[in-house]
Amino acid sequence: MAKVRSAKQLTFIYFSIVAFAIIMIHATVLDSTLESIEQLSIQNRLLLQKESIVEKSKLAGQTRSFKIDEFTMGYMDRVTLPDLVDENIYLPIDEAVEIEQRNSLGTEFFLMKLATSNKHAPFIYIVHRDPAFELGEEQIMWTQSWQSLTSLLLLLVALFVVMRISDRLTAPISIFAKEIARRSPDDSSDIELPAGIATKELLQLVDSYNKNQQQKNALIERERAFNRMASHELRTPLMVIKGATNLLSYNNEPEFIKKQQVRLQSAANEMNDFIDALLSLTKSEQDLALSQRPLDKDEIMVSVNAHSALLSSKPVVVNVIIKQTPLITIPEVALKLLLGNLLKNAFACTESGEVKVVVDCNSIAVIDTGIGLYKKQRNDEGHGLGLLITRDICRKYNWQFELKNNEAGGCSAIIYL
């Protein structure tokens, strides 16, 4: 695992980089400014003396050179320039060029090419050095060194302040991390905001952690309820299988055996459909390779007939009304389980009257005239688990589920497609 630095270390590194960059930029700008001032000062001075330089050049004689002042010499052509001047150097007209090298003239000097109106000597080459300016430049740099030292001290003070601020800002995060590390795996309670400076980012971090914990708790509870639901849904077909198996040991008549085989096959199919429906909840729509299909009355009647035994000896009428045929994208086993849960609840809670299944292009509604929501037994595990899987299936296929009381009695279970 790669080494991970602390926030304090990163703050020190980044601050040092920025401080070093500031110092280097400041020194570079200062040096460049001094060089530009020196070059422009000498260039302007020589341009202002151009007329007097031209007059003095007329007295150059055979030496082809003349003295302008104590620190300035003039030459009538490039050949007569001192050997220290590179003959290949480019010299623009009326512009001073700085040449840096250790020689008899000093460590650096300026060379300037002046244009004249003399046909025999169209150019005058001027070599100038300025020890006063060089001395002043050294003095400025020395003064600047003290200023740089002062700036460095100020940067160190700023670094200390920044490090203290960094400690104050990161301390709550460290406390938060230690609190998480100390927690047992079973502790899923919310974490309080750590003491210290409460930043927006820290609030978001704590809030996100607590929301994640709540989602995990909800998922765990959902899985527990799912297990209860699975055992509840599978208990009936298993009891049928167990009962049919026991009965087969007491009777060998062909018709009886055939009847028990039908019961066994029906129970096995019911278990298989339920397991397929549960598996479909864990798969993506791409894995299921689903396509749109119309929901017709026959498919609904399969679920109605599968649970019609709950209405035996009850004066209850079941009507399936298709106002418009919707297009749905859901496995048949999942829809069968979904409708089966709603119909089982409606059949179980309705002692007389009517149960309607109303379908249009946007919804499927199961409406009964039973006892309503608030009169249902709270310990009715089957009712609660059936609604749980109903909501899970609706969530899986982006449907909305609503359960409400009817004004005239009973309740309506509505699936919005």
N, C-alpha and C positions, 0 to 999 in steps of 0.2 A: 504494500500500500504506500502510495506517495506521501511524503511528509507534508502535513498541512500546517501552515503558520497561523498563529493567533491574530486576532484583530489588532492587538497592540504592536506586534511585529510588522504587520502589513502597513499600519499607520506610520511607523518609524521609517520603513523602507521607502514608501511613497513620498513622505515628507522630505526625506534626504535627497531623493531624486529631484524633486521640484526645487528644493533649496539650491542644490548644485547647479541645476539648469539656470536658475535666476542669477546666481553669481557669475557663471560663465557668460551668459548673455550680457549682463551689465559690463563685465570687463571687455568683452568684444566690442560692444557699442562705444564704450569710452575710448578704446584704442583707435577704432575707426574714426571717431569724431575728431580726436587730436590729429590724426594723420591728415584728415580732410582740411582741418583748419590751417595746419602748417602749409599744405600744398596750395590752398587758395590764397593764403596770406603772401607767400613768396611770389606766386604767379601774378597777382594784382600789383604788387610792388614793382616787379620788373616791367609790367606793361605800362605802368605810370611813368617809369623812367626810360621808356623806349626811345624818345627823341634824343635825350642826353646820351644814351648808349650809342645811338647811331652816330652822333657827333664825335664821340670818343673813338669810335671805330675807324674814323678817317685818319687818326694819328697812329694807327697800328704799325705802319711801316712794314719792313720785310719779315718781322717775326710773326706777322699775321695773328697777333694776340695782343690784348690790352687789358689793363686793370680798371675795373669799374669802381670798386671800393675794396675795403680790407678783406671782405669775404666773398667777393664776386669777381670772376674773370670772364672776358669775352674772347671768342675765337672767330676768325673770319671764314673758316671753312671746316668741314668735318675732319679733314686730314690732320689739321693742327691740334685737334683735341688731345688731351692727355691719354696715355695708353690704358688708363684704368677704365676708359669708356669703351664699351663694346661697340664695334663699328656696325654691327648688324642690328642694333637696337632701333626700334621704330620710334621716331620723334615727331609727334604732331606739331603743327605750327601754332605758335603763341600759347603753348600749354606746357606747364612745368611737369617734368617727370622725375619721380624720386628714384634714386639709385642707392641701394643699400649694400655696402661692402667696406671692409676695413682697408683704408689706404691713407695716403699722405693728407688727404683732405678731411679725414675723419671717418666715422663709421657710416655716414650717409651724406649724400648731397643731392642737389637738384640740377637737372639739365633742361634747358629751354631753348627752343629754336624760334628766333624772331625773324619775321619777314621784313625786308627793306626794299626801297625803290632803287637801290644801286644795282645796275645791270652786272657789274663785275663781281659784286659780292651780294647776291640776292638774300642770303641768310646769314644771321649772326648767331653763333652758338654760345650760350651763357652757362657757366658752371657756378653754382651758388651753394654755399653752406652757411648755416645759421646756428652757431654754437649757443647763442642766447636762447633761441627757441628750444634747442635740444636740452639745455639745462633746465629751462622752465618745464619742459615735458617730463623730465625726470622728477622734478619737484612735485608736479601734479600727480604723477604716478605714486610717489611716496605718500603724498597726502591721501590719495585714493586708497592706498593700502591700509591706512588707519581707518578710513571710512568703511572699507571692506571688512576689517576686523570688527568694527562696531556693528556692522550689519550682520556679521556672523554671530556675534553675541546675542543680538536681537532675535536671530533665527533660532538660536538655542533656547532662548526664553519662550519663543513661540512654540517650539517643539515640546517643551515641558508642558505648556498650557494645553496644546492639542492632545498630548498623551493623557493628561488628566481628564479632558473632556471625553476622550475615547474610552477611558476606564468607566466613567460615569454612564456612558451610553451602552456599553457592552455588559456591564455588571448584571443588569436584569436578565439579559439573555443567558448568561452563565448560570444564574440562579434557576432560570427556567429549565435549562438542560439538566442541571443536577437534580431538580425535582422530578423530572421524567425518569432519570436513571434510578432514582431511589424507589420509584413506584413498583408495586408488585404487578404481575401480569393481570391479576383479577381486579385491580383497582381501575375502574373506568369512570370515576367521578371527574367533574370539571376541575381545571387548575385555575387558581386565583392569579390575578395579575401580580407579578413579582414587584417587590418594593424597589423604588428608585425612580429614575426619569421614565415616564410613560410616553414613549414615542408612538407615532401612528403605526410604524412597522411592527413594533412589539405587540400592540393591540391586535393587529391583523394576525400575527403569528399565534398568539394565545387563542384568539377566537377561532382560527382555522383548526388548531389542534383540538379544541373542545368540540367543534362541529364534527371533526373526524371521529372522535371518540363516540359521539352520539350516534353517528352513522354506523359505526362498528357495533354498538350496543343494539341498535335497531336490527342490524343484519343478524346478529346472534339470536335475538329474540325471534326474528322471522324464521331462522333455520330451526329453532326449537319447535315453534308452532308448526312449521312445515313437517317436521318429523311426526308430531302428534297427528297432523292431518293425514299423512301417509298411512300411519297405523290405523287411523279411523276408517279411511276409505278402503283399505285392503282387508279390514276385519270382516266385513260382510261377505265378500266372495270366498274368503278363507273358511268362514263358518259353513258356507254352502258346500264347499269342496269336502270339508271334514264330515258334514252330515251325510252327504251323498255317498261318501266312501264307507261310512259305517252302515248305511242302509243296504249297500250292495252285498255286505257279508251275511245279511239275513234273508235275502230273497233272490232267487235265480230265474225268475220269470223273465222271458225276453222283453215283454212290454215294459216291465218295471226297470229292467236294466237300461233299456233305450231311454226311458224318461230320465233316469239319473245321469246318463251320459250327456243328455241335452243340458241338464243343470250344470254338470261339470264343465262342459264346453262354454256355456254362457258365463259362468264365474271366471273361467280362465280368460275369456275374451275381455271381460270387464277389468280384470287385473292388468291385462296387457295394454288396454286402452289407457288406463290410468297411468301406468308407467311411461307409456309413450308421451302422454300429455306432460308429465313431469320433466321428462328428458327434453321436450321441445322448449321448455322454459329456460334451459341452460344453454341452448344453442342459438347462434346468431341466425338472422334471416337468410344470410348468404349460405350458411351451412344447410338450412332447411330447404333451400331452392324453391321458395314459394312463389306462386303466381296468383293473380286475382281470379276469383271465381264468384259466380252468383250464389246467393243464399236462397234456396228454394224451400217450399213448405215441407217437402218430403224429409229433408235433413232435420228440420225442427221436429217433425212427428216421430223420428227415431228416438229422440230424447224424451218426448212426451210418453211414448209407449213404454220406454225402459223404466219409467218411474210411476206408471199409472196404478201399480198395485197399492200405492199409498192412498189412493182415492177409493179403494174398494169399500163398498157399503156406505159411502158418503154421497150425499146429494149435491155433487159438484160437477159442473159442466166445464169442459176445456175447449176453448176456441183459439184457433191460430189464424190471425188476420194479416195478410201480406198487402200492405198499401202500395209499397214500391219495393222492387227487388234490389237490395244493395249488393255492391261488389266488395268482397272481403278477401283479406290475405292472412289466413290462419289455418293451421292443420285441422282436419276434420275431428281428430281425437281431442284436440284442445277445445274446439268449439263444443263438442259433445259434453265434455267435462264441465265447461263453463255454463252451458244451458242446463245441464243436469243439476248442478248445484242450486241454480235459481229456481228450477221447477220443483226440486225436492223440498226446498224451504216453503215455497208457495203451497204445495200439496199438503205438507205436514201441518201448516198453520191455518188451513182453510177447512172448516167443518161443513160448510154449505155455501152455495152461491156459485161463483164463477172464477175461473182462472183464465186470463187472456194473455196470449203472446202476440204482441203487436209489432210489426216490422215495417220500417220505411227505409228510405235511402240513407238516413243518418243515424238510426238508432234501432235497438232491439229492447222492447219493454215487456216484462213479465208482471202483470197486474192481477192481484188477488183481492178477494173480499173477506180475508181472514181476520185474525185477531190484532193485526197491526204490529208495529215495531216495539212499542213500549210494554206490551203485554206478553212478549215472548219471554220464556224462561232464561234467566241470565246464565244458568249453568248448562244451557243447551250447547254442548261442545260441538256437535255436528253442525249446528247453525253457524257458529263462529268460525270454525275451520273451513266451512264451505265458502263463506264470504272472503276469508283470507286467500284461498286459491283463486277465487273470482277476481279479486283485486290484482293478484300477481299476474294472472293471464292478461288482464286488461292493460296493465303497465307494460308487459312484454310487447304487446302489439299496438301501443300508443293509443289505446282506447280510454275513455273516461267511464267511471262507474258511479252511479248515484242510487241511494236507497232512501226512500221517503214514505211517509204515511199519506194515505189518501183521505180527502176530506169526508168522503162517505163511508170510510172504514176500509180496513185492509192496508196493504202497502204496495208500492211500485218499485221494482228493481229495474233500473234503466242503464243500458250500455250505449254510450255515444260513440259511434264509429268514426 
